[in-house]
Amino acid sequence: MHRYRRWNLSIILIISMVLIAGCVERKQLENLGLITAAGYDMEQQNKIKGTIVIHKFDPIAQNMTKVISDIAHTSRGLRQKQNLESNQKLVTGQLRIVVYSKELAKKGIIQLVDTLNRDANVGNMVYLTVADGSASSIMKIDLKTPTSINLGTYLYNLIKQNVDGEQIVSPTLQEFNRNYNDTGKDPVLPILKIKKNDVIISGLALFKDDRMIGKVKPEKLFFLKILIDKYKAGTQELDFSRDRLKKIILQNAFQKERHVYNKVYISFDNIQSKSRIKLVDKKNLLFRVNVKLYSRLLEATEPLDLGNPVAVKTIEKEINKSVKENIEDLLHQFQKLDIDPVGFGNVYEAHYRGKLPTSSEWKQKYKLAKFEVVVDNKIVQTGVMD
């Protein structure tokens, strides 16, 4: 009797699942316009300009790309207008990257970011970026590539390969939300710029809450990455006056004097790095930043006596000094802008007892903080340089 009831129940469940599956709306790719990139600009007062890149599938022709721009008060209003200009239903399931104009970023982007958070079709791994200029100009750029390529995919890969290569900090929607909502840390996003009909990364935008208030130049990205994250790759170039390395520059009959550079430039890649921030004086708010580097020399613009251990120690010492100076410059820049992208606030909270300070309370304390930077770089390989 029980076996008979279980059999009937199984049949009912199977029939119900078939009926439910038959009610689900089928979405054929040919009927959909897949939004792969979106850009937002300020347009007059209380209005925004939205530009989207749509990937369209055609079973007969090749895959096509279309760009649509419209003006509205909200992103939902933009989507409504953009649908009127498309013969396919627009969907956000394949959105890869969002670009905000610098003008808009300076006023605040959280309203538009919230729209992404509320869209169940948008994943947390979408990249957020800032345009050095208008977002629409990047969305409409005519890439000079051998074959037609979807711009959303191109921009996504531009960011991803630099994240994977540890050149920049990952700028996903998830990470922006976490840092924005974190009392002890502020967000950063990559800046995109048009250069000779191509798109490049021209630095990192620094945010105070959801407003862009500064930037980190490309040559400083290495040092910010050291502070924020562990390094397993990445190349950096440093310059030194000839006097600082004069004793280890090879001088003999076979080495001719070089006149191309008035400084000595050394390029090295970082095999491994680890930074640790410690609150050593809670009362006077003194943080010690310990940076440990294992690097490999790749190139030098002068012949250096790398076979001499004393020369290698000299280079290590000079690199330590240069990295320390660059990190201190960044920390002073952040403090002057009243932002904390490194996360000193989180370190402070970890040592705090009682009710945690509010964001404004921490900002007041942060202005008076002091930093002691200690860099220890070990050259594990010198390679061959002449």
C-alpha positions, 0 to 999 in steps of 0.5 A: 500500500505504501509502495503504491502511494509513493509511486503515485506521488512520483508520477504527480511530481514528474507531471508537475515538473513537465507542466512547469517547464512548459510554462517557462518563457523560452529565450532564443538568442536570435530574439535577444540583444545582449548588452555587453557594455554600458556607459553613462554621462551627465547630460544637462541638469537631472539627466543622464546619457546612457550608451550601450553596446549590443551583441546581436546573433543572426543565424544567417549573417555574422554576429553583429554589434550595435550601439544605442545612446539615449537620454533619461532621468534614470537607468530604467528610463534609458532602458525603456527608450533603448528598447524602442530602438532595437528589434530585439529584446535587450537583456543584461545577462552578458553585461561585462563592463560599465563605464562612468564619465569622469564628470559623473564619477565626481558627482557620485555613481552609487545611484547607478551602481545600485541599479546594477545591484538590483538587477538579478541578471547582472553578475557580481563580477562585472567590471566598473571603470571611469572614463577620462572624458565621456563614456559615450566616446569610449562606447562608440570608438572604432577599434582598428582591429583585423577582424570585427570584435565586440567592444564589451568583450574587448574592454573586459579583456583589457581589464582582465589581463591587467588584473591577471598580470597584477598591474591593477586592482580588480574592479568588480561590482562586488569589490566596489560594493564591499569597499564602499560599504566598509567604514575602513576602506575606500574604493578604487576603479581603473581609468580608461582613456582613448589614445590613437583610436584605441583604449588604454588604462591611464591610472586608477580613480580614487573614491571618497564614498562614491565620488571620484576625488583623485587618481593614481598615475600609471607609474604609481600603480605598482606601489598601490598594488603592493599595499592593497594585495599580495603580488606574485607578478608584475614589472616595475621600472625605477630611476636613480641618479648616476652618483647613487650607483657610481661605485657599481657601474662597470668601467673598463676598456671594453665598456664604452661610456653611454650618453643616451640616459642621464640617469640609471634605469633599472627594471625588475619584476616581483616574484613575490611580495607581502605587506603587513600593516600593524598598529604600533601606537594606538594612542598616537595612531602610528601604523607600521607598514612592512613590505617584503619583496623578492625580485628579479633584475631584468634590465639596466641602462648601465653595465652593473657589476652584478657578479659582486655580492656587494653590488647586489646589496647596493642595488637592494638598498637603493630599491628599498629606499625608492620603494619606501619613498614612493609608498610614503608619497602615496600614503600622504596623497591619500591622507591629504585627500581624506581617503583610505583605499589601503584599509588602515581603518580596518586595522584600527577597528581590529584593535578597537574595543567597545563601540566601533567608530563611525565613518566620520569619526574614523576620518577625523582620526585618520587625518592625524595618523602617522606611517612608518614604512619598512621595505625589505627587498631581496634580489633572488636573480640578476639575469644577464645584463650588459 
